[in-house]
């Protein structure tokens, strides 16, 4: 059975100026089981990773990545974003079982 996706944490500046490049930082709790380990009985522990991360700003995808088994548990993802206007972010993490965890954050202009 897949481990539940934990609570995400998102950090972005409280406000930014138009034209400024900011860093968006995310962290989510998840075991990221590779599928290569065995349990105490010698059975393979099934793969269970967050396989996709997508960030949207005002409904438009601005960053996405596919994750693989080499990513550590509790993946930390950071990426740059050029501020053009105030708006809202939506972040989505999807695991192997197709379960999703979403988080939102507002970006305000200074």
MOCORJO-V381356 format. One record per backbone hydrogen bond with DSSP energy under -1.0 kcal/mol. NH is the residue of the N-H (numbers start at 1). CO is the residue of the C=O. E is the energy in kcal/mol with one decimal. If there is no record, write none. Layout:
nh = [NH:NH]
co = [CO:CO]
e = [E:E]
This chain:
nh = [6:9:11:16:19:20:22:24:25:26:27:28:33:39:42:45:48:51:52:53:54:55:56:57:58:60:62:63:65:67:71:74:77:79:81:83:87:89:90:91:92:93:94:95:96:98:101:103:105:107:110]
co = [29:27:25:108:83:17:81:79:11:77:9:75:48:43:39:37:33:94:94:65:92:63:90:60:88:57:55:55:53:51:68:30:26:24:22:20:107:105:56:103:54:101:52:99:49:95:93:91:89:87:16]
e = [-2.9:-3.2:-3.2:-2.0:-3.7:-2.1:-2.9:-3.0:-2.5:-2.8:-2.3:-1.5:-2.0:-2.8:-1.7:-2.7:-2.7:-2.0:-1.6:-2.5:-2.2:-3.3:-2.7:-2.9:-3.0:-1.8:-2.7:-1.6:-2.4:-1.5:-1.8:-2.6:-2.2:-2.1:-2.3:-3.1:-1.9:-3.5:-2.4:-3.2:-2.6:-2.4:-2.5:-2.2:-1.6:-2.0:-2.1:-2.0:-1.6:-3.3:-2.3]
